[in-house]
Structure formats: structure tokens, C-alpha cells
Amino acid sequence: NLIIKVRPSSDKMLAKSPRECIRVSGVPCAVAVSNGISIVVVDEASGCILQSRAYLNWSGAGTFLATVPLGRIVAISSNSLEKKSEEATHDIVGAIGGLNLDFDSLKSSVLENSVKKFVSPLFTLFVGQIGYHPKWATCIQTCDESESIQLSIELNLSAPPKVMLRSEFNIVPAVVSGRLPEQNMSLKTQMEATNHHKRLAFNAY
């Protein structure tokens, strides 16, 4: 199973080990920044870590998330309360099932649960899937630096992604940089030969 753990990117965590904000199967892989958003993209079939990015605002994060293929698993650790200025960014981020970035309602919720006192920063922790809303998708908004998300996701290893290799015939290299056998072209001749003559010797070889 794929195990993903997401923790708040607090100042204490950033000073100690910023990569620990997001762990994938025991590997710390976050690129965490202060007052920003850390995103890790994981292959949904193999569990491989594909990308790790950091952004200072949701506009940049939303633009990046729009380029991630459907089905990819994403883990996010954010302490950014920057309000998204563009509706397009709302739509992009909102398309990730379970990711809640309604900051006004989040602040109201924190007010109610913090004896009418808003505590900053407000962390957003999320694990989900691009274009889908699986049952295991989890989003937490908290001011508690000790809170975290830890999920165990079962991978479908019986159906690996189809990868086809391309075969090309009658292709010769543009440049021959290695040494050809002596019977095809002597070393002295190779030292003085042009790329055209080397290609002829390569074809003969």
C-alpha cells in the first residue's frame, strides 16, 4: 500500500526539516516554503513520486495543478491564506475533489472552535486525486501544528500502466563520437575523418 503523511508547514517544522511536511511511503519529499503551498504529485498506479513543487500563492498552485493529468494523487501542505483573485483559479482548484479553500468560512469555523479567537496561521492539509473524489480523500484545516493526515492507499498493481516502446529502423546517428573497429576505419583515419565519412564507416559496420 501507498502511505502518505501530510503535516503543517509550521515555522518550527520549516526550521527543523522542511521536507518532512509531506512523506510518501516513508520518503520526505516536500519543498516547503514559509507562507506558501507545498504540492507533491504521486503516480496512482506505481506510487512513484513524480513532482514536488512549492508556490507562494494559490494562483500559481492552481496553474500548476491544471497541468497535472487526471487520476494523479496529490498531497498538499499549505499555510497560505492568500485569496485567489481569478475565477479560473477557483475552478481549477475546486475540480480536485474534497479540497476546500473557502477561507472566509474556514476563519469562521476556527473562530467558533477557538473560543472566539482566530489563531494564525491556518494550515490546510490535503490528500486527494486530480479529477476525482475518492472515499479516502481527506482535507483538514487546523491551527494545531501537531495535527496531520496519514493515509494508506491501495494501489492497483494488477493493472500497470501501458507503456509502449517505439522502434525505429534504418536510423543512423547524426554524430559518431565513439571509436569504430579498426577493420572499418583505422584510428588515424577516424581522427581526421569528417562526420560524413564516419557515418559511412558506421553504416558499413
C-alpha angles and dihedrals in degrees: 000000000000112000118200124183123187124188133180115276092230123168089253092053093045091052093047104040119334093190090063091073089086125028125184114195090335096314115120104221111155123126093209125188132183113265091002147099125266117200129186120188118206129190108248094213104042103022091233119152105244105175141002118195140168129206134183095216141022092247091067093039091050092051090053094045089053088064096052112102120247115271098029115135115237130195118195132189114182139171094173120120093179107139116234110246100195127067089216089062090050089054095046096050092038091057089070103090114242099009108131118194100161093132096181093057090042091056090049090051092050090049091055093047097042101057092265092305120117111219118203138246105043112204125210116203120185142170118180147118132272111252095001141077106214120186091250094056109120133188124183130182112195146151091207111104091201095061120100145165120238119178134176109209122192112227122213097234092163090073107046117185115274109250119181124196118220118230121204123187132202092020120145127190119259090227131024107212099164129075119270120217115278093243091059097043129350119239092245091053091047090054091057100032124109121234088258092058091044090054090051090052090047092053090050089050 
